[in-house]
Amino acid sequence: MTADVRLATGSTAPGREVLAHNYAPLPVTLHSGDGAWVRDAQGRAYLDFLAGYSALNFGHGHPALLAAAHDQLDRLTLTSRAFDHDLLVPFADAVTALTGTQMLLPMNTGAEAVETAIKVSRKWGYDVRGVAPERATIVVAAGAFHGRTTTIVSFSTDPDARDGFGPYTPGFRVVPYGDADAVAAAIDEHTVAVLLEPIQGESGVVVPPADYLPRVRDVTAAAGVLLVLDEIQSGLGRTGTTLAADRVGVRADLVTLGKALGGGVLPVSAVVGRADVLGVLTPGTHGSTFGGNPLACAVGIAVCRLLEPGDLQARAAELGAVMAARLEEMQRAGLLAAVRTAGLWAGIDVPADAGITGRGLCERLLARGVLAKDTHGATIRLAPPLVVSEADLHTGLDALEDALRA
Ligand SMILES: *Cc1c(COP(=O)(O)O)cnc(C)c1O
């Protein structure tokens, strides 16, 4: 397949006024996908280096995931949690086995999983820790991204995500990311949890110091508060390990999963973790109509089967090393101001004097047949599907180098 394509002009144009303007997509209209490649309506091929913000870790149309979905579509798609179905426990077994956790609560979107973790942490704080009623606080990090609900944007430090959506939910303390002492200083008798991304994805793949999570783990354990890690983007193979926290040997009390858990087929999310913590929920206290539906469970189980052998994680680490070496070479050549990588995941910063924004670079990449997305001005996140071939990875990185030199 060739990456030699022209900019798809006008593809966002006619009729788009009917859509609310909460995204500013690149000018391309996609029609089909296969593995690391997608095609637009005119049949032009593009390498997908965003992979649905890591929801497409297994690429487009993975045969095992499609087979699981097709098979389940014909059998049973929704029961509601008013009735059990035959894949619910197998799904919980598969995800908890994969992540080395004890219990699972199924949801649909990432934001719902984070909301669930917040509710469980608060209830645990009141019921188990004896925190004074209505006083629970959760320590969170500046620059974080945890979703778009009113409670979650209440503690966002991104003005675009937060401004204009108040009144805001109280009960959160924001500290700088990567500073374990700041976490320790923010914990008091009302604190029930510390909620962090092990690597900040939306912020531009910000990798904290290696001792950060281990120290936060020690601090939270000593204080008797929960460590909640949001692995919705970093988890499920992206960083070269099943969970990003595995890289530094840290085990959280609760972990949120999403994005890749749905295999790029449908939204599937979950909170996994300690049984005594998730156990504070009792019937009627929390729920979701679609959470844990048979179709979601079928795809989620198939996702776990793909990750069980560990080959995709190893592949992410190997290809990630290839990608990191090439990006660092571009940085040494002065083409990039900064490079941050973790497995097959990179945040790159365009130099301030390059005369091009992150968006501008993404447009040049599009013209060269590579899809990527800027985040916060000069930063671009690269997250090719873990199934990308090494040759295709180089094709994409060649296009990046060419776009930076243009
Ligand atoms: C994408 C993301 C979310 C929100 O997931 P949605 O499915 O869009 O609600 C939450 N946390 C992190 C770290 C994410 O990357």
The ligand as a Gaussian input file, in Angstrom:
#p B3LYP/6-31G(d) Opt

LIG

0 1
 C       -9.799000       9.037000      26.798000
 C       -9.539000       9.089000      28.252000
 C      -10.598000       9.162000      29.177000
 C      -12.046000       9.319000      28.753000
 O      -12.489000       8.275000      27.972000
 P      -13.880000       8.445000      27.133000
 O      -14.142000       7.061000      26.629000
 O      -13.596000       9.425000      26.043000
 O      -14.892000       8.925000      28.094000
 C      -10.286000       9.124000      30.514000
 N       -9.015000       9.029000      30.934000
 C       -7.968000       8.969000      30.087000
 C       -6.586000       8.847000      30.617000
 C       -8.197000       9.018000      28.717000
 O       -7.174000       8.991000      27.866000

